[in-house]
């Protein structure tokens, strides 16, 4: 009897916990991405002319990344709790794609913040152009090529998990599959493509939380 209660309780709590963590991650990540996209030219070959007017704004945006990462780890942990222990392949790819996305997000943010810190601590002196361009291009490729694709894999697995456990409706899973395929096949030329991932998680999180609250479950 106690074992049965212990199995049911996580199923009742997991959707709400995942929804809240997903919403927090999505809001922070979207805020960061929008601030960056509105302040920094999309072309990675630009020379840094945006720094004088936007470096404080981007510094603030990069400061949101650790908190977004914590929320994402919580979101991932709650979802992983729904995975059966027998499905080691699913579990490995799920964890791998999530942690790789998070690692690349942290690395690209640290690289960007390093350039901004150099600029801010040197009385507005522009960084060495070769170093700046290297960091700029590297950050661009990490975020728009590799991180986007890892996010797409994570979306595929989250949608598959939902089809197994019914955390959110099947139609949301199918929409997620389509969006993940778009992200996977993108070549880094669509400047707003990274927003697809947090917007989808935000929509799912709001839906799951609303349904969970309406049903009166803890």
ChimeraX commands (.cxc) that place a marker at each C-alpha (Angstrom):
marker #1 position 0.00,0.00,0.00 radius 0.5
marker #1 position 2.77,2.45,0.92 radius 0.5
marker #1 position 4.64,1.56,-2.25 radius 0.5
marker #1 position 1.56,2.34,-4.33 radius 0.5
marker #1 position 1.17,5.74,-2.66 radius 0.5
marker #1 position 4.83,6.55,-3.30 radius 0.5
marker #1 position 4.38,5.74,-6.99 radius 0.5
marker #1 position 1.25,7.86,-7.39 radius 0.5
marker #1 position 2.49,10.93,-5.51 radius 0.5
marker #1 position 5.36,11.78,-7.94 radius 0.5
marker #1 position 2.92,11.52,-10.84 radius 0.5
marker #1 position 0.68,14.10,-9.23 radius 0.5
marker #1 position 3.47,16.50,-8.35 radius 0.5
marker #1 position 5.67,16.14,-11.42 radius 0.5
marker #1 position 3.49,18.03,-13.95 radius 0.5
marker #1 position 3.13,21.13,-11.78 radius 0.5
marker #1 position 6.82,21.19,-10.80 radius 0.5
marker #1 position 7.89,20.74,-14.41 radius 0.5
marker #1 position 5.47,23.46,-15.56 radius 0.5
marker #1 position 6.73,26.03,-13.04 radius 0.5
marker #1 position 10.39,25.27,-13.77 radius 0.5
marker #1 position 9.71,25.42,-17.51 radius 0.5
marker #1 position 7.93,28.78,-17.24 radius 0.5
marker #1 position 10.74,30.30,-15.17 radius 0.5
marker #1 position 13.36,29.04,-17.62 radius 0.5
marker #1 position 11.39,30.25,-20.64 radius 0.5
marker #1 position 10.76,33.75,-19.26 radius 0.5
marker #1 position 14.42,34.27,-18.31 radius 0.5
marker #1 position 15.76,32.77,-21.53 radius 0.5
marker #1 position 13.37,34.72,-23.75 radius 0.5
marker #1 position 14.27,37.95,-21.94 radius 0.5
marker #1 position 17.95,37.27,-22.49 radius 0.5
marker #1 position 17.53,36.39,-26.17 radius 0.5
marker #1 position 15.35,39.40,-26.95 radius 0.5
marker #1 position 17.78,41.80,-25.25 radius 0.5
marker #1 position 20.66,40.32,-27.23 radius 0.5
marker #1 position 18.83,40.31,-30.56 radius 0.5
marker #1 position 17.67,43.91,-30.17 radius 0.5
marker #1 position 21.10,45.16,-29.14 radius 0.5
marker #1 position 23.69,43.09,-31.00 radius 0.5
marker #1 position 23.85,42.86,-34.81 radius 0.5
marker #1 position 23.10,39.37,-36.07 radius 0.5
marker #1 position 26.05,39.41,-38.49 radius 0.5
marker #1 position 28.97,37.78,-36.63 radius 0.5
marker #1 position 31.48,39.72,-38.73 radius 0.5
marker #1 position 30.41,43.09,-37.30 radius 0.5
marker #1 position 33.09,45.14,-35.56 radius 0.5
marker #1 position 31.53,45.82,-32.16 radius 0.5
marker #1 position 30.00,49.23,-32.78 radius 0.5
marker #1 position 27.09,48.23,-30.53 radius 0.5
marker #1 position 29.27,48.05,-27.41 radius 0.5
marker #1 position 29.19,51.74,-26.35 radius 0.5
marker #1 position 25.40,51.92,-26.22 radius 0.5
marker #1 position 24.45,48.38,-25.23 radius 0.5
marker #1 position 27.19,46.75,-23.16 radius 0.5
marker #1 position 25.37,47.29,-19.85 radius 0.5
marker #1 position 22.16,45.86,-21.28 radius 0.5
marker #1 position 23.96,42.77,-22.57 radius 0.5
marker #1 position 25.78,42.38,-19.27 radius 0.5
marker #1 position 22.40,42.28,-17.54 radius 0.5
marker #1 position 21.12,39.76,-20.10 radius 0.5
marker #1 position 24.11,37.48,-19.50 radius 0.5
marker #1 position 23.45,37.73,-15.76 radius 0.5
marker #1 position 20.09,36.03,-16.31 radius 0.5
marker #1 position 21.68,32.95,-17.87 radius 0.5
marker #1 position 22.75,31.14,-14.64 radius 0.5
marker #1 position 19.24,31.44,-13.22 radius 0.5
marker #1 position 17.70,30.26,-16.48 radius 0.5
marker #1 position 20.12,27.32,-16.39 radius 0.5
marker #1 position 19.11,26.38,-12.84 radius 0.5
marker #1 position 15.43,26.45,-13.82 radius 0.5
marker #1 position 16.19,24.33,-16.90 radius 0.5
marker #1 position 18.02,21.72,-14.80 radius 0.5
marker #1 position 15.03,21.54,-12.48 radius 0.5
marker #1 position 12.70,21.19,-15.48 radius 0.5
marker #1 position 14.88,18.45,-16.91 radius 0.5
marker #1 position 15.14,16.61,-13.58 radius 0.5
marker #1 position 11.38,16.56,-13.09 radius 0.5
marker #1 position 10.79,15.29,-16.62 radius 0.5
marker #1 position 13.51,12.65,-16.23 radius 0.5
marker #1 position 11.70,11.39,-13.15 radius 0.5
marker #1 position 8.94,10.29,-15.53 radius 0.5
marker #1 position 11.29,8.13,-17.59 radius 0.5
marker #1 position 11.21,4.42,-16.82 radius 0.5
marker #1 position 14.49,3.09,-15.50 radius 0.5
marker #1 position 14.48,0.32,-18.12 radius 0.5
marker #1 position 14.75,2.78,-21.03 radius 0.5
marker #1 position 18.45,3.54,-20.70 radius 0.5
marker #1 position 18.83,4.67,-24.32 radius 0.5
marker #1 position 16.07,7.27,-23.99 radius 0.5
marker #1 position 17.41,8.39,-20.63 radius 0.5
marker #1 position 20.98,8.78,-21.93 radius 0.5
marker #1 position 20.03,10.86,-24.98 radius 0.5
marker #1 position 17.58,12.92,-22.92 radius 0.5
marker #1 position 20.26,13.80,-20.35 radius 0.5
marker #1 position 22.97,14.24,-22.95 radius 0.5
marker #1 position 21.05,16.69,-25.13 radius 0.5
marker #1 position 19.85,18.69,-22.11 radius 0.5
marker #1 position 23.28,18.99,-20.52 radius 0.5
marker #1 position 24.98,19.77,-23.84 radius 0.5
marker #1 position 22.48,22.55,-24.51 radius 0.5
marker #1 position 23.03,23.93,-21.03 radius 0.5
marker #1 position 26.83,23.69,-21.29 radius 0.5
marker #1 position 26.88,25.51,-24.62 radius 0.5
marker #1 position 24.53,28.18,-23.26 radius 0.5
marker #1 position 26.87,28.78,-20.31 radius 0.5
marker #1 position 30.01,28.75,-22.47 radius 0.5
marker #1 position 28.65,31.20,-25.04 radius 0.5
marker #1 position 27.39,33.49,-22.29 radius 0.5
marker #1 position 30.75,33.41,-20.51 radius 0.5
marker #1 position 32.54,34.26,-23.76 radius 0.5
marker #1 position 30.22,37.18,-24.44 radius 0.5
marker #1 position 30.50,38.43,-20.87 radius 0.5
marker #1 position 34.30,38.28,-21.03 radius 0.5
marker #1 position 34.35,40.71,-23.96 radius 0.5
marker #1 position 31.85,43.00,-22.25 radius 0.5
marker #1 position 33.85,42.92,-19.00 radius 0.5
marker #1 position 37.04,43.86,-20.83 radius 0.5
marker #1 position 35.25,46.76,-22.49 radius 0.5
marker #1 position 33.63,47.92,-19.24 radius 0.5
marker #1 position 36.84,47.74,-17.21 radius 0.5
marker #1 position 38.99,49.58,-19.75 radius 0.5
marker #1 position 37.11,52.91,-19.78 radius 0.5
marker #1 position 35.28,52.16,-23.00 radius 0.5
marker #1 position 38.34,51.03,-24.98 radius 0.5
marker #1 position 37.43,48.60,-27.72 radius 0.5
marker #1 position 38.86,45.06,-27.31 radius 0.5
marker #1 position 41.50,43.81,-29.71 radius 0.5
marker #1 position 39.62,43.42,-33.04 radius 0.5
marker #1 position 41.02,39.95,-33.72 radius 0.5
marker #1 position 40.10,38.67,-30.26 radius 0.5
marker #1 position 36.69,40.32,-30.47 radius 0.5
marker #1 position 35.92,38.79,-33.87 radius 0.5
marker #1 position 37.07,35.33,-32.77 radius 0.5
marker #1 position 34.87,35.44,-29.65 radius 0.5
marker #1 position 31.96,36.89,-31.62 radius 0.5
marker #1 position 32.06,34.23,-34.35 radius 0.5
marker #1 position 32.61,31.43,-31.83 radius 0.5
marker #1 position 29.66,32.58,-29.72 radius 0.5
marker #1 position 27.49,32.86,-32.82 radius 0.5
marker #1 position 28.20,29.30,-33.95 radius 0.5
marker #1 position 27.81,27.79,-30.49 radius 0.5
marker #1 position 24.38,29.36,-29.99 radius 0.5
marker #1 position 22.91,29.31,-33.51 radius 0.5
marker #1 position 24.32,26.04,-34.81 radius 0.5
marker #1 position 25.11,23.64,-31.99 radius 0.5
marker #1 position 22.96,24.75,-29.05 radius 0.5
marker #1 position 19.89,25.10,-31.27 radius 0.5
marker #1 position 20.29,21.54,-32.51 radius 0.5
marker #1 position 20.76,20.14,-29.01 radius 0.5
marker #1 position 17.61,22.00,-27.98 radius 0.5
marker #1 position 15.84,20.39,-30.94 radius 0.5
marker #1 position 16.89,16.91,-29.81 radius 0.5
marker #1 position 15.71,17.70,-26.29 radius 0.5
marker #1 position 12.35,18.82,-27.70 radius 0.5
marker #1 position 12.02,15.57,-29.67 radius 0.5
marker #1 position 12.59,13.53,-26.53 radius 0.5
marker #1 position 10.30,15.70,-24.38 radius 0.5
marker #1 position 7.50,15.26,-26.91 radius 0.5
marker #1 position 8.12,11.52,-27.00 radius 0.5
marker #1 position 7.99,11.45,-23.21 radius 0.5
marker #1 position 4.69,13.32,-23.28 radius 0.5
marker #1 position 3.20,10.81,-25.71 radius 0.5
marker #1 position 4.11,8.09,-23.20 radius 0.5
marker #1 position 2.94,9.84,-20.03 radius 0.5
marker #1 position 0.35,12.39,-21.27 radius 0.5
marker #1 position 1.97,15.32,-19.43 radius 0.5
marker #1 position 0.51,17.59,-22.11 radius 0.5
marker #1 position -1.85,16.96,-25.07 radius 0.5
marker #1 position -0.79,14.92,-28.07 radius 0.5
marker #1 position -1.28,17.87,-30.42 radius 0.5
marker #1 position 1.30,19.85,-28.45 radius 0.5
marker #1 position 3.70,16.96,-28.87 radius 0.5
marker #1 position 3.16,16.92,-32.63 radius 0.5
marker #1 position 3.65,20.70,-32.84 radius 0.5
marker #1 position 6.84,20.23,-30.84 radius 0.5
marker #1 position 8.06,17.59,-33.30 radius 0.5
marker #1 position 7.54,19.99,-36.22 radius 0.5
marker #1 position 9.26,22.90,-34.47 radius 0.5
marker #1 position 12.15,20.67,-33.37 radius 0.5
marker #1 position 12.60,19.50,-36.97 radius 0.5
marker #1 position 12.70,23.14,-38.10 radius 0.5
marker #1 position 15.39,23.88,-35.52 radius 0.5
marker #1 position 17.35,20.76,-36.42 radius 0.5
marker #1 position 17.41,21.62,-40.13 radius 0.5
marker #1 position 18.14,25.32,-39.69 radius 0.5
marker #1 position 21.57,26.51,-40.80 radius 0.5
marker #1 position 22.02,29.31,-38.29 radius 0.5
marker #1 position 20.74,31.91,-40.76 radius 0.5
marker #1 position 17.45,32.57,-38.95 radius 0.5
marker #1 position 18.22,35.05,-36.20 radius 0.5
marker #1 position 15.09,34.35,-34.15 radius 0.5
marker #1 position 15.25,30.54,-34.37 radius 0.5
marker #1 position 16.65,30.14,-30.81 radius 0.5
marker #1 position 13.39,31.65,-29.50 radius 0.5
marker #1 position 11.40,28.64,-30.73 radius 0.5
marker #1 position 12.66,26.44,-27.91 radius 0.5
marker #1 position 11.75,28.65,-24.90 radius 0.5
marker #1 position 8.46,29.80,-26.49 radius 0.5
marker #1 position 7.36,26.20,-26.90 radius 0.5
marker #1 position 8.36,25.34,-23.33 radius 0.5
marker #1 position 6.51,28.44,-22.11 radius 0.5
marker #1 position 3.32,27.43,-23.95 radius 0.5
marker #1 position 3.53,23.89,-22.62 radius 0.5
marker #1 position 4.30,25.07,-19.08 radius 0.5
marker #1 position 1.38,27.49,-18.97 radius 0.5
marker #1 position -1.02,24.86,-20.32 radius 0.5
marker #1 position 0.12,22.13,-17.93 radius 0.5
marker #1 position 0.06,24.47,-14.92 radius 0.5
marker #1 position -3.40,25.78,-15.78 radius 0.5
marker #1 position -4.82,22.28,-16.20 radius 0.5
marker #1 position -3.10,21.08,-13.03 radius 0.5
marker #1 position -4.47,23.96,-10.95 radius 0.5
marker #1 position -7.93,23.57,-12.45 radius 0.5
marker #1 position -7.98,19.88,-11.59 radius 0.5
marker #1 position -7.06,20.67,-7.99 radius 0.5
marker #1 position -4.06,18.35,-7.90 radius 0.5
marker #1 position -1.16,19.24,-5.56 radius 0.5
marker link #1:1,2 radius 0.2
marker link #1:2,3 radius 0.2
marker link #1:3,4 radius 0.2
marker link #1:4,5 radius 0.2
marker link #1:5,6 radius 0.2
marker link #1:6,7 radius 0.2
marker link #1:7,8 radius 0.2
marker link #1:8,9 radius 0.2
marker link #1:9,10 radius 0.2
marker link #1:10,11 radius 0.2
marker link #1:11,12 radius 0.2
marker link #1:12,13 radius 0.2
marker link #1:13,14 radius 0.2
marker link #1:14,15 radius 0.2
marker link #1:15,16 radius 0.2
marker link #1:16,17 radius 0.2
marker link #1:17,18 radius 0.2
marker link #1:18,19 radius 0.2
marker link #1:19,20 radius 0.2
marker link #1:20,21 radius 0.2
marker link #1:21,22 radius 0.2
marker link #1:22,23 radius 0.2
marker link #1:23,24 radius 0.2
marker link #1:24,25 radius 0.2
marker link #1:25,26 radius 0.2
marker link #1:26,27 radius 0.2
marker link #1:27,28 radius 0.2
marker link #1:28,29 radius 0.2
marker link #1:29,30 radius 0.2
marker link #1:30,31 radius 0.2
marker link #1:31,32 radius 0.2
marker link #1:32,33 radius 0.2
marker link #1:33,34 radius 0.2
marker link #1:34,35 radius 0.2
marker link #1:35,36 radius 0.2
marker link #1:36,37 radius 0.2
marker link #1:37,38 radius 0.2
marker link #1:38,39 radius 0.2
marker link #1:39,40 radius 0.2
marker link #1:40,41 radius 0.2
marker link #1:41,42 radius 0.2
marker link #1:42,43 radius 0.2
marker link #1:43,44 radius 0.2
marker link #1:44,45 radius 0.2
marker link #1:45,46 radius 0.2
marker link #1:46,47 radius 0.2
marker link #1:47,48 radius 0.2
marker link #1:48,49 radius 0.2
marker link #1:49,50 radius 0.2
marker link #1:50,51 radius 0.2
marker link #1:51,52 radius 0.2
marker link #1:52,53 radius 0.2
marker link #1:53,54 radius 0.2
marker link #1:54,55 radius 0.2
marker link #1:55,56 radius 0.2
marker link #1:56,57 radius 0.2
marker link #1:57,58 radius 0.2
marker link #1:58,59 radius 0.2
marker link #1:59,60 radius 0.2
marker link #1:60,61 radius 0.2
marker link #1:61,62 radius 0.2
marker link #1:62,63 radius 0.2
marker link #1:63,64 radius 0.2
marker link #1:64,65 radius 0.2
marker link #1:65,66 radius 0.2
marker link #1:66,67 radius 0.2
marker link #1:67,68 radius 0.2
marker link #1:68,69 radius 0.2
marker link #1:69,70 radius 0.2
marker link #1:70,71 radius 0.2
marker link #1:71,72 radius 0.2
marker link #1:72,73 radius 0.2
marker link #1:73,74 radius 0.2
marker link #1:74,75 radius 0.2
marker link #1:75,76 radius 0.2
marker link #1:76,77 radius 0.2
marker link #1:77,78 radius 0.2
marker link #1:78,79 radius 0.2
marker link #1:79,80 radius 0.2
marker link #1:80,81 radius 0.2
marker link #1:81,82 radius 0.2
marker link #1:82,83 radius 0.2
marker link #1:83,84 radius 0.2
marker link #1:84,85 radius 0.2
marker link #1:85,86 radius 0.2
marker link #1:86,87 radius 0.2
marker link #1:87,88 radius 0.2
marker link #1:88,89 radius 0.2
marker link #1:89,90 radius 0.2
marker link #1:90,91 radius 0.2
marker link #1:91,92 radius 0.2
marker link #1:92,93 radius 0.2
marker link #1:93,94 radius 0.2
marker link #1:94,95 radius 0.2
marker link #1:95,96 radius 0.2
marker link #1:96,97 radius 0.2
marker link #1:97,98 radius 0.2
marker link #1:98,99 radius 0.2
marker link #1:99,100 radius 0.2
marker link #1:100,101 radius 0.2
marker link #1:101,102 radius 0.2
marker link #1:102,103 radius 0.2
marker link #1:103,104 radius 0.2
marker link #1:104,105 radius 0.2
marker link #1:105,106 radius 0.2
marker link #1:106,107 radius 0.2
marker link #1:107,108 radius 0.2
marker link #1:108,109 radius 0.2
marker link #1:109,110 radius 0.2
marker link #1:110,111 radius 0.2
marker link #1:111,112 radius 0.2
marker link #1:112,113 radius 0.2
marker link #1:113,114 radius 0.2
marker link #1:114,115 radius 0.2
marker link #1:115,116 radius 0.2
marker link #1:116,117 radius 0.2
marker link #1:117,118 radius 0.2
marker link #1:118,119 radius 0.2
marker link #1:119,120 radius 0.2
marker link #1:120,121 radius 0.2
marker link #1:121,122 radius 0.2
marker link #1:122,123 radius 0.2
marker link #1:123,124 radius 0.2
marker link #1:124,125 radius 0.2
marker link #1:125,126 radius 0.2
marker link #1:126,127 radius 0.2
marker link #1:127,128 radius 0.2
marker link #1:128,129 radius 0.2
marker link #1:129,130 radius 0.2
marker link #1:130,131 radius 0.2
marker link #1:131,132 radius 0.2
marker link #1:132,133 radius 0.2
marker link #1:133,134 radius 0.2
marker link #1:134,135 radius 0.2
marker link #1:135,136 radius 0.2
marker link #1:136,137 radius 0.2
marker link #1:137,138 radius 0.2
marker link #1:138,139 radius 0.2
marker link #1:139,140 radius 0.2
marker link #1:140,141 radius 0.2
marker link #1:141,142 radius 0.2
marker link #1:142,143 radius 0.2
marker link #1:143,144 radius 0.2
marker link #1:144,145 radius 0.2
marker link #1:145,146 radius 0.2
marker link #1:146,147 radius 0.2
marker link #1:147,148 radius 0.2
marker link #1:148,149 radius 0.2
marker link #1:149,150 radius 0.2
marker link #1:150,151 radius 0.2
marker link #1:151,152 radius 0.2
marker link #1:152,153 radius 0.2
marker link #1:153,154 radius 0.2
marker link #1:154,155 radius 0.2
marker link #1:155,156 radius 0.2
marker link #1:156,157 radius 0.2
marker link #1:157,158 radius 0.2
marker link #1:158,159 radius 0.2
marker link #1:159,160 radius 0.2
marker link #1:160,161 radius 0.2
marker link #1:161,162 radius 0.2
marker link #1:162,163 radius 0.2
marker link #1:163,164 radius 0.2
marker link #1:164,165 radius 0.2
marker link #1:165,166 radius 0.2
marker link #1:166,167 radius 0.2
marker link #1:167,168 radius 0.2
marker link #1:168,169 radius 0.2
marker link #1:169,170 radius 0.2
marker link #1:170,171 radius 0.2
marker link #1:171,172 radius 0.2
marker link #1:172,173 radius 0.2
marker link #1:173,174 radius 0.2
marker link #1:174,175 radius 0.2
marker link #1:175,176 radius 0.2
marker link #1:176,177 radius 0.2
marker link #1:177,178 radius 0.2
marker link #1:178,179 radius 0.2
marker link #1:179,180 radius 0.2
marker link #1:180,181 radius 0.2
marker link #1:181,182 radius 0.2
marker link #1:182,183 radius 0.2
marker link #1:183,184 radius 0.2
marker link #1:184,185 radius 0.2
marker link #1:185,186 radius 0.2
marker link #1:186,187 radius 0.2
marker link #1:187,188 radius 0.2
marker link #1:188,189 radius 0.2
marker link #1:189,190 radius 0.2
marker link #1:190,191 radius 0.2
marker link #1:191,192 radius 0.2
marker link #1:192,193 radius 0.2
marker link #1:193,194 radius 0.2
marker link #1:194,195 radius 0.2
marker link #1:195,196 radius 0.2
marker link #1:196,197 radius 0.2
marker link #1:197,198 radius 0.2
marker link #1:198,199 radius 0.2
marker link #1:199,200 radius 0.2
marker link #1:200,201 radius 0.2
marker link #1:201,202 radius 0.2
marker link #1:202,203 radius 0.2
marker link #1:203,204 radius 0.2
marker link #1:204,205 radius 0.2
marker link #1:205,206 radius 0.2
marker link #1:206,207 radius 0.2
marker link #1:207,208 radius 0.2
marker link #1:208,209 radius 0.2
marker link #1:209,210 radius 0.2
marker link #1:210,211 radius 0.2
marker link #1:211,212 radius 0.2
marker link #1:212,213 radius 0.2
marker link #1:213,214 radius 0.2
marker link #1:214,215 radius 0.2
marker link #1:215,216 radius 0.2
marker link #1:216,217 radius 0.2
marker link #1:217,218 radius 0.2
view
